[in-house]
Amino acid sequence: MKKILKTIAIIVVVIIVAAVACGDSSESGDEKQIVTSGDNKDTSSTTGTVDETDKVVSDATSTASGDVTIEQQVLLDRDGIVITAVEYVTDSIWGDGIKLLLENNTDKTVMVGCKALIVNNYMISDLFASEIAAGKKANEVMYLSNSQLKAAGIESVGQVEMYFHVSDSESYDTIFDTDCITIQTSAFTTMDTTPNDMGTELYNANGIRIVGKTVDEDSFWGTAILLYCENNSGQNANISVEEMSINGFMMNPLFYTEIYDGKMAIEDITVFSSDLEENGIEAIEEVELKFHIYNAENYDTIADSEPITFSAQ
């Protein structure tokens, strides 16, 4: 059964990599349309200062070449699980990442994953999980999504925040979840945290701000609507899309994002080519949708937006 699960995981990773390489809306060289609303206003704002996280491990020293580096440091030593950040690495395919040494000093096989990964205050996908047998070690790299870094306008990683999740590999029961663990790189003092929020403001209430940036009709899966999302609500929040239509036809979009309090995210609403083809839609003329915003821990509704209409030009 484990071999089957691992095989499925590998296939999922390959598909994600293919999507990033072939059609990520933030990297495609194709011309994209700008999201516009009725008043066609462009917006730009600054984000408030984010409070210090629970644990800042250490500042790192920079090299003469100016490449991003970190100091080797123990990130976690709890209940027999030790995680050490060894170095900052860059791979020609996978992009930037943090090389980790994982040690399992317990009597059971464990799975170490990441509940949330935040780079320069932006929520970033990590694709990280490692199974470690009792009494064994593993070297793994926690890669930072290259496409999401580019979409957020992050050219130099200054700060990485991680929330580790450790579970029993057999029962999948949670052993523990960590508080925020922070690494400051050699680029921390020059880290640019300016929000990449140019576009058309679609929603701004209850501490949540959503800006439509571009519509890419040639993304990997079909059509991608790029959004900037910002959370200053005082609570970790999830955002999903409901009742979405394009040119008056209902769609089944793929969109979900979790944004921790005080953080930002750049995410795509994906509309599948099959949905567009079935309804004879060749060009995006009008989009209508509602945002459902809710607490990430207890799922209580924070807000449900009124229908929002916008177009691309």
N, C-alpha and C positions, 0 to 999 in steps of 0.2 A: 504493500500500500504506500509506503514511504517513497519507494522508487517512482511510483506513478505520480504522486504529488510533486516530487522534485522535477519530473519530466514536464508536467503541466506548468510549473513555475518557470522553467527554462523557456518553454514555448511562449508564455506571456511576455517574458523579458525581451525575447527576440522580436515579437510583434511590436512592443513599445519602442524598441530601438529603431525598427523599420519605420514606424510612424514619425519618430523624431527626425530620422535621416531624410525621409522622402517628402514629408508634408507639414512639418510644424509651421504654424502660421507666423511665428516670430522669426523664422529663418528663411522662409521661402523667398526666392528672388522675384516671384511673380508680383505684378502690381496689385495692391490691395485697395479696397474702397474704404473711405472714412465713414464711421458711424455718425449720423446726424439725426437730430430730433426736430421738433417743430420750430423751436426757437434757434436751432443751429448754433448753440453757444459752445465755445471751447472753454475748458476749465483747467485750472492749475492751482494746486494748493500745497502747503507744507504740512508735515505730520508732526504731532507733538513729540517731545522727548520720551523715549521708552524707558521705563524704570529698569534698574539693574536687576538681572536675573539672580536666581537662588545661589548660583555658584559660578564665579568667574575664575577659571583655572589659573591662567597666567598670561602675561604679555609675551610675545615672541620677538626674537631678534631677526633683523633683516640681513640678507646677504648683499655682497657688493654688487651683484648683478641686478638687484631689485626684484627678483622673483619672490613670490609669496612663499613664506615658510612658517613653520610652527616649532615650538620647543617640544621635545618628547615629554609627555606628562601623563600621569594616571588620572583618568577621568572618573573611574568608578571602582570602588573596592567594597563590595557589600555581599554578605551571605555566601561567600565563596566564589563570587563572580568578580573578576578583575578585568577592566578594560583600559588599555593604554593607547593614547594617540602617539603614533611613532613618527610620522612625517606627513607633510602635504605633498600630494603627487598630482601629476597631470598626464593623462593618457590620450593618445591621438584619436582614439575612438570614443571612449567613455567620458573624456573631459577631466575636470578637476575632482579631487576627492581627498579624504583623510584616511591614511593607512592606519588600521587598528590591530592591536594584539589583544585577542580575547582569551581569557584563561578561565576554565571551569574547574574549580577545586571542590565541587560537590560530588555526591554519590549518584547523581542522575544526569541523563542527557538533557541539555537545555537548548532552547532556541532564543537567540538574541536578535531583536529587531529594533525598529525606531518608530515611535508613535508620531513624532513630529520633528521636522528638520527646518531650521530657519537660517537664512543667509542674508546678512546685511538688512535684517528686519523683514525679509520677504519669505513667505512660506514656499518651500521647495520640495519636490519629490526626491526620495532617496533610493528606492529600489534596494534596500539593504535588509538581509536576513542571514543568519549564520547558525547552523546546528553544531553543537560541540558536545562530544561525549564526555562522560564523567572522567575527571582527572586529566583531560586533554586541553590543548591550546589550538588556536587558529589565527592565521593572518588573513585579514579581510580589508577591503577598501570600501568605505562609504562614499559612493560617488554622488556628486551634486549635479542635478539635471542641467546639462549644458544649455538646452533650449530654453529652460525657464530662467536661467541666469541672464541669457541674452535678452529675453523678453522683458525682464525687469530692468535692463540697462546696467547690469552689474558687470563691470569690466575687471574689478579686482576684489577678491573676497577678503573682507576685513574681520568678520565675525561669524562664527558658526555656532548655533544653539541646537542642542540635541535633547530629546526625551527618549530614553531607552525603555524598551519593553522586554522583560525576561519571562519566559514561560516554560513549562514542562513539555518536552518534546513528545512525550507519549500521550498525555491527557489533554494537552493544550491549556491547562490551567495556568493562570497568571501566578508567577512567583513574586514579582514586584515590578512596579513602574517607577522610574526615577523622576525627580524634579528636573528642572532645566539645568543642563550642564553646558557651559560656554567656553569656547576656545577663541581667543583673540589672536589673529595672525599678525605677521610683520606689517601688513597693510592696514591695521586697525586705525591708526591715527589719521590716515588719509582716506578713510572709507567714505564713499559718497552715499548718503542715505536720502538724496532728493527723490521724492515720489515720481515714478514714471506714469503720471496721471493726465497727460494731455489727451483730450478727446471730448466726447459729449457726455455730460453728467446725466445719468439715467435715474439714479436714486440717491438721496442724501437725507437720512432721518434715523433716529434711534441709535446714533453713533456709528452707523454703517453708511459707507459711501461707495457707489458703484459707477464707474465711468466706462462707456463704450468707446473702444479705440478704433478697431478696423474690422472689416468683413472680408474674409479670404474665401472666394468661391472655388479655389483649386487646392484645398488642403487635402491631406492623405485620405481622410474618411468621407469627405464631402465638402461641407461648408463650415468654416470656423469663425465665430464671432469673438474677438478678443476683448476681454474685460479687465479693467483695473479695479481691485476691491480693497477697501481699507476698513479696519475694525477699530473703533475707539469707543465701544459700547460698555466697557467695563467687564465683559465676559467673553469667553471663547465662543465663537459663533460658526454655524454652518449655513451655507447659502445654496439653495437649489432653485431650479426654474420650473414653473408650472404654466399650463395653458398657453403654450407657445404656438404661434401660427406664423406662416410666411405667405405673403400675398393672399391672405384669407384662408389658407389651408392649414389644418392642424398638423403639428410635427411631433416627433418623439425625440427630443433633444437629449444629448448626453452632457450633463453639467452637474458638478458638485464640488464645492470647495469648503475646507475648514480653515478658518482664520483665527489665530489666537489674538487675544486682546492686545491692542497696540501694534499690531503687525499688518502687513500688506500682502497681496497676492496678485499675480497675473495669470488668468485662467481663460481657457477657450470654452465657449458653448459650441458643441459639435452637433451639426445636423447632417444626418447620413444621406449619401447620394441617392439611395433607394427611395427615401421619403420624398425627395425632390422630384425624382423621375416618375414616381407613381402619380404625382399630382401635376405633371407636365410643367414644372417650374424650371425655367432656363436662366432666370436672372432674379436676384433678390431686390424686390421693390419696396416691400414694407414688412417689418417684423413687429409682432406684438407678443408680449409675455408678462408674466407676473413673477416676482421674486418671493420665495418663501425663506425667511430668515429665522433661525431657531438656535437655542442654547445647545452647545456641543456636548454638554455633560448630561443634562436631564431632558433634552429635546423639547423644552417648553418654547412656545412660539414667542419670538421677539417682535416680529412684524411680518405681515403679508402685504405686499405692495398692491396698489391699484394697477390696472392694466397699463403697461408702458409701451408706447409706440415709437419706433424709430426706423430710419432707412439708411442706405449707404449711397455714397456718390463718389 
